[in-house]
Amino acid sequence: MSFNIALSGLAAAQKDIDTTANNIANVNTTGFKESRAEFADVYAASVFSSNKTKVGDGVTTSKVAQQFSQGSLKFTNNSLDLAITGDGFFAVAPEIGNRDYSYTRAGAFKLDKNNFISDNNGGFLQGFPVNPATGETTSVSLSTTSPIQIPNTAGAPRATQNVFLTMNLDSRQQPKAIPLPAFDATNSATYNNQTSTTIYDSLGEPHILSIYFRRTDPVTDNDWEVYAVLDDNTGTPFTLPAATPVLDFDLNGNPTTTPMPSLVMPKATLDGLLANGAQFTTDVSINFTDPAGTKNPTQYSSKFELGSLDGDGTTVGRLTSVDIDASGKVMASYSNGDQTYLAQVAMVKFANPQGLTQSGNTSWRQSLMSGEALAGEANSGTFGAINSSALESSNVNLTNELVDLIAAQRNFQANSRALEVNSTLQNTVLQIR
């Protein structure tokens, strides 16, 4: 019996050494969680045996338990490197459409040949669907997740529908002539001020929109006529509607009516000026306010000056960057100024993380002991925040592991000595005559 007891001690000590050695070997493994060998004594007795004199039957390894303490962060220059500060896990699927998820803390992600975000083993990072404009999550269920793909094509162009313009018109300026001559974009003597902006047709081709202002009779009113010309087609100027033919200001230099009348350029007329097979999707309105509707043109005793000039159309855009915030929202930015939310990185947590089953490659799988996978948004509850351009280092403390290794070695030597003593005693008994 003493041989078996000493042998179980050797096996336990070896398990302790193996566990410690594995921790040391993975000290630089991203997302690795150290393990701890936990032991229990072996004791067996029958109904009629005396517990007062019973000796234990040795030791057994009850569990090699993972320790899910937080690892330190190591910052990188790759926005697809993700680290979790909290209790959550990333969900990864081996194939598109596959629901056999594995869970990991190793966030060294990259793009595969089809621009899906994947790990080093080709697994696809899962994300929740979001509203492309606002980033609001529409579902936080694992059943609705899908692999996150970064678009590798150009951002689609968008035809201009509105131009927003505010400015100060100089009250000191006089009409160029009385009576006013006919407006001519090629003759600066027929207008006071001019500015221009770029608008886009349905194919994303840019067009120069020039806007002209000229003062009418300043003795009786503070009115300004407005003309618009597209691509120097001076034979087709656009004007304010006949019902409100001018921009009118009061004696304080503020608009007499707000909102001021818009200059509408009809779609049919604009389309007739195009020669590239494109079109404008609607009439294009020049609105004399800012996009928020909070600022208006003025007429002060100051030089002509633009307050704001903006339009809602865009040309073809190329992907310039991908950003991931603390809540896991993935946003793509394009060269045309567009920004689109693509997905939200799915986060998963478990009631008992130590019950997860290890599957290698620094990942785990759900088990009966771990409980169901609970999905949720990052940066909420105990799921933890996502840190982009960072990786979670192994939580192994090398100093502690080296000390544990020495202790395990001593334990192995002591059990070896017990086995040796048992062998000597057996030999002594066998030599009795």
Order of alpha helices (4+ residues) and beta strands (2+ residues): alpha-beta-beta-beta-beta-beta-beta-beta-beta-beta-beta-beta-beta-beta-beta-beta-beta-beta-alpha-beta-beta-beta-beta-beta-beta-beta-beta-beta-beta-beta-alpha
